[in-house]
Amino acid sequence: MRNKWQQNKRQDTNQHAKVRALERYGVDLTSTKRYDILWQIQSRQAIFVEKQSHTRSIFIVEIDGIKMKVVYNSKAKQLRTVLPMEGGED
């Protein structure tokens, strides 16, 4: 069972990813789209780019015909953020 802090962190992370997807790709990252991204990663349909750390990896996923670069936390099984395709962060 998650404590209140963990639930708030999960919500904050989801909100952060949603804002970044809208800023960088013009995609409204609904919960359905977020689950689709997670499914692509967990079912190995996404393109693996690189491992950032022990728990975080970068993948390229496709949503609504748009390819997006995302950071996935394998320990939390959660989308962390959405990166620009050019490579670096803003």
N, C-alpha and C positions, 0 to 999 in steps of 0.2 A: 504494500500500500504506500502511495506517495504522500509525503507530508505537504503542507501548504506551500512551503518554499519551493519544492520541486515542481508543484503544479504551476505556480506563478512563473518560474523559469521556463517551463515548457511553453506556456502561453506567450511569454515575451519572445522566445525564440521563433515561434510560429508567426507572430506578428512582424518580427524583423524580416523574416524570409518573404512574407507577403509584400511588405513595403519595397524591398529590394527587387522583387520580381516585377512589380509595377513600374518602378523607376527605370530599371535597366532593360526590360523587354516589353513593357506595356501589357503584361499578363496579370489578370486578377487571379491570384493564387487562392482559390477556394479550397475548402477541406477535401472535396472530391479530387481536385487536381493535385493537392499535396499527397493524398493517398496513392494516386496514380504514379507520382514521382517515386514514392517509397517502394511501390510494387515493382517499378522498372529496375530500381537499384537492387532490391532483395531477390528478384528473379533473374538477375544478371542480363537484363535487356538493355540496361544503360551502358554507355561507353566509359570504362574506367580511364581516368586521366593520370592521377597520381595520388600517392598517400602523403598526407600532410603530417600526421602524427600516428601514434598507436591506435587512436580511435577515430580519427577524421580522415576522410578521403574525398577527392574531387571526382565528380562524374559529369558526363554530358547526357542530358535526358531530352526528350521531345514532348512538348505539350502543345496541343492545337497547331501542329505543324511548325512550331518554333523551337529551335534547339537552344537549351539553356545550360549553363555551367553551374552546378550546385555543390555545396559542401554537405556531406552526410556524416553524422556521428553514429558509428556502428554500435557503440556501447548503449547509447540512449535510443537507438533505432529511430533517429530523428533528423529531419532536414535542418541544417544550421543556418545557411544563408545562400543567396543566389549571387554569383559573381558575373562580371561582364565577360563576354566571349573573347575579347582582345587578349586577355591574360591576367594582367595585374588588377589590383583593386583601385577604386577611385582615389 
